[in-house]
Amino acid sequence: MEVAILGPGCARCRATEKAVREALREMGKEATVVKVEDIKEMIRYGISMTPAVAIDGTIRLAGKVPSVEEVKDLLSTSSG
C-alpha cells in the first residue's frame, strides 16, 4: 500500500502526514508514505485543495487535516 500526502509542505500538510503515520502505527499496517510537494504532480492527481491524501493512487481526502480516526477509516476501507 502506498499513501501519498499531497501539499506544499505547510503545517497542515505536516499534520496530515503525522496523522497518517500514527494511524498506520496504531493499526499495525505497513505502507509506503510519500510526500508529493511538486505542483505538477499534484495537478496530475487532479486535486484542487490541499492537504490531500491518496491511497494507492486514488484521492481519498482533500482540503482538510484528518484526525487519526478519519485516517484509520480511510485505510480500513481501502483495498490495501
C-alpha positions in Angstrom: 0.0 0.0 0.0 1.2 3.5 -0.8 -0.2 6.5 1.0 0.7 9.9 -0.6 0.4 13.2 1.3 -0.1 15.9 -1.3 0.6 19.5 -0.4 3.3 22.2 -0.5 4.9 21.2 2.8 2.9 23.6 5.0 1.9 23.0 8.7 -1.4 21.4 7.6 0.4 19.0 5.3 2.8 18.0 8.1 -0.1 17.5 10.5 -1.7 15.3 7.9 1.4 13.2 7.5 1.7 12.8 11.3 -2.0 11.6 11.4 -1.3 9.1 8.6 1.8 7.7 10.3 0.1 7.5 13.6 -3.0 5.7 12.2 -0.7 3.2 10.4 1.2 2.6 13.6 -2.0 2.1 15.7 -3.5 -0.3 13.1 -0.2 -2.2 12.7 -0.4 -1.7 8.9 2.7 -1.3 6.8 2.7 1.2 4.0 5.0 3.4 2.0 4.3 7.0 2.9 5.3 9.6 0.3 5.1 13.3 0.3 4.1 15.0 -3.0 5.1 18.6 -2.9 5.6 19.2 -6.7 2.7 21.3 -8.0 2.8 19.5 -11.4 2.5 16.1 -9.7 -0.4 17.4 -7.5 -2.2 18.6 -10.7 -1.8 15.1 -12.2 -3.8 13.8 -9.2 -6.5 16.3 -10.0 -6.7 17.9 -6.6 -7.8 21.5 -6.1 -7.3 21.7 -2.3 -4.5 20.7 0.0 -3.6 18.8 2.0 -4.8 15.7 0.3 -4.4 12.0 0.9 -4.2 9.4 -1.8 -4.2 5.7 -1.1 -2.7 3.6 -3.9 -3.2 6.4 -6.4 -6.8 7.3 -5.5 -7.6 10.6 -3.8 -9.5 9.7 -0.6 -9.5 13.1 1.2 -8.7 16.7 0.2 -8.9 20.2 1.8 -8.6 19.3 5.4 -6.4 17.8 8.1 -7.8 14.5 9.0 -7.9 13.1 12.5 -6.1 9.8 13.2 -9.6 8.2 13.4 -10.5 9.5 10.0 -7.3 8.2 8.5 -8.0 4.8 10.1 -11.4 4.8 8.4 -9.8 5.6 5.0 -7.2 2.9 5.5 -9.7 0.2 6.6 -11.9 0.9 3.5 -9.0 0.8 1.1 -8.1 -2.4 -0.8 -4.5 -2.4 0.7 
